[in-house]
């Protein structure tokens, strides 16, 4: 009798997995588990790092990603940035920059920091 491997294989990309179960009889229950985030996250510093990473990888990014990054920078430099617009732009940038791992990671960190703020 041969065993069936119900394992998971992923090659490249980004994966965020919450509750997951694999195979016959497997069970995953809902709920959340959160790590305690540092009390003071410097969002401005994360945005500066994001801008630096975008500039460093400009040649690897599709042209729309560079434009969206500029829109994020412009919106955040306003005296009254619109949180919903910033979040929408960051999500768009994350999708466009997904193939460039350092940029995708920097965008994700900014999104997480904004959501925690």
Secondary structure, 3 states (H helix, E strand, C coil): CCCCCCCCCCCCCCCCCCCCCCCCCCCCCCCCCCCCCCCCCCHHHHHHHHHHHHHHCHHHCCHHHHHHHHHHHHHHHCCCCCHHHHHHHHHHHHHHHCCCHHHHHHHHHHHHHHHHC
